[in-house]
Amino acid sequence: MLRLPPPHFRPDAGYVGGYATQSGSAGRRRIAEDLAARFKLRIVDNWPMPALGVVCFVMEAPNDVALQPLIDRMALDARVESVQVVNLFRVLAHDDPLYRLQPTATAWHLDELHRVATGRDVRIAAIDSGVELDHPDLRGRILFARNFVDAREGVGEMHGTAVVGIIGARADNGVGIVGVAPDAQLMALRACWQNSLSEGAASCSSFTLAKALQFAIDNGAKVINLSLGGPRDRLLERLLAVAASRGAVIVAASDPGAANGGFPASLPDVLAVAADDVHDAPEATYLAPGRDIPTTLPGARWGLVGGSSYAAAQMSGLVALLVDLAPDQSAQQLRATLSTSDRAGASSRPRAIVDACAAVARTVGACACGCRFARGDVATPTH
Amino acid sequence: MRRPPIDAQLARAIAAILIWAAAQSAAAQLSGTVAGVTDYRYRGVTFSDRRPAAQAGLTYDDASGWYAGAFGSTVRLDPPPGWARSRFQAIAYGGYALRIAPGVSLEAGGDYSAFAGLSGFNYGEVFVGASAENVSGRIHYSPRYFGTSSNAVYGEINAAHPLIDALRLSAHAGFSRYRYDYAYGALYGVTPTKNIFDARIGVRADIDRFQLEVAWVGISDHSAGYFITGRTTPNGLVASVSLAF
């Protein structure tokens, strides 16, 4: 990363100021080329990240070079703001084909919630693999679709299509499913690529994720869904902190195989979500339905999916409903609303099963589902 | 004695900027542009008699937030008879910019503008401003605007909006308020105080290191021209191509 100086007065022709202008980019390119020559690297890509005050240059090292000593040496160069390795991440879904055949579980009373809120005009960024934009249940539902992996258009992949369908598939169209937030504005940001056409596994990298996060921040995403995990990444951590400081709610899937749910789920600003059939989820993790979830699949199909990826997608939809109801509430208030949802009436639990009806009821201060209580009471569903 | 082509004070200032920039830490960034414009509009007023002009600029950005730069442009300034003509303008500037939040910064600085052959019109300004990701605003104050004994204030708001990947909409709105010297007012029959709005809206494309722009420039008072320009300024289209280095 190289420093992006704050914008300032320049009398150059037509200069209008602001971080969005490219002034000085040639000078930074010159520095990057000099660094690449000095450390024997090849420049792969670059893009500005005004939110962090840096320009990210991705450079490729020869295969036989040890990365950590190289990073340590580069960090000593005064022109370098920071330097890190490009990490790999993976989406967090079950790969077992039979898992999809297990019984469906429904717990959130969407019909009743949708009488109160549908996520109208709440922007949700799904940073994932590609989404089939012309799927019958998604057609016309995607506000922005961007590909940060390659130059192809309309890449429909399993994981991204499934996640976006759960969040915001069209309601009342006579086919398929109903998204948790069917009127939310969806941003389908492809930062991951499917590893095989036959499974839901996909990989992502630090820099595709960073580009997608930057786009989500720039375009006012109120909810950012990250159904993925990987090693701790400084660049992504900084971008997520900026997103949170601007009021975005970040929802991430908890990795059942990683300590504390892995990265980014373990970050304090992130709502970590695990599937409710996981028995050893880390503390401060929300549990949402995580298996046999019907959703959209590429090829204009629907199918059942399971895993914390999809539990997180449902949580993102629910957060959009809560934001729809109370746009000004902070992420901390949202967290509190969700955390105290304990059907047994006990104090809040470190691993909270999300009670969507109770969370909505708390937000509006009135009954939301199976209403048995007067306004002001905390309502719970009548099962 | 032959008048120097450019104010010696300014030439020294620019030389000092260049030497200082060269001597600063390796963490600094040096960048520049060369450009051609179909009409050099300065705050809405033509400085090139609506003819093409060549421009160049150099900016030094220190990692601490300090910055300095120099800018030069060909001009066609023909004040009323009795005054020399000027064919070159140079501006030296510097200041401090501070990032106060992600994507938001404040700045304060000053600039000094000089005209070859017309050093009596040279003037300095101070300014403060704020910038966000796609918008910036600045207020300039000059105690001796274009060498007169009168002060002037210029406020501006600038914005850019991405259209597609390399294409952006750019917009500028400016307001200037300044007074003529009593002597000038009496001599040329102008009101002592002028309030002038100027605006610019354009489309710009970034293609590798080139930037192309086509913009419409408008001004609220077509007869408005600083005394030094000696001519009127109609609304119209301007185009520019610049190369960053």
Interface residues (C-beta under 8 A of the other chain):
Chain A: L2 R3 P5 P6 P7 H8 F9 R10 P11 D12 A13 G14 V16 G17 G18 Y19 A20 T21 Q22 S23 G24 S25 A26 G27 R28 I31 P50 A51 L52 G53 D77 A78 R79 D218 V242 S245 R246
Chain B: S25 A26 A27 Q29 L30 S31 G32 T33 A35 V37 Y40 Q55 G57 T59 D61 A63 G65 Y67 G69 F71 S73 I91 Y93 G95 A97 L98 R99 A101 P102 G103 S105 E107 G109 D111 F127 G129 S131 A132 E133 N134 V135 S136 R138 N158 A159 A160 P162 R168 S170 A171 H172 R200 G202 R204 D206 R209 Q211 E213 A215 S240 S242 A244 F245
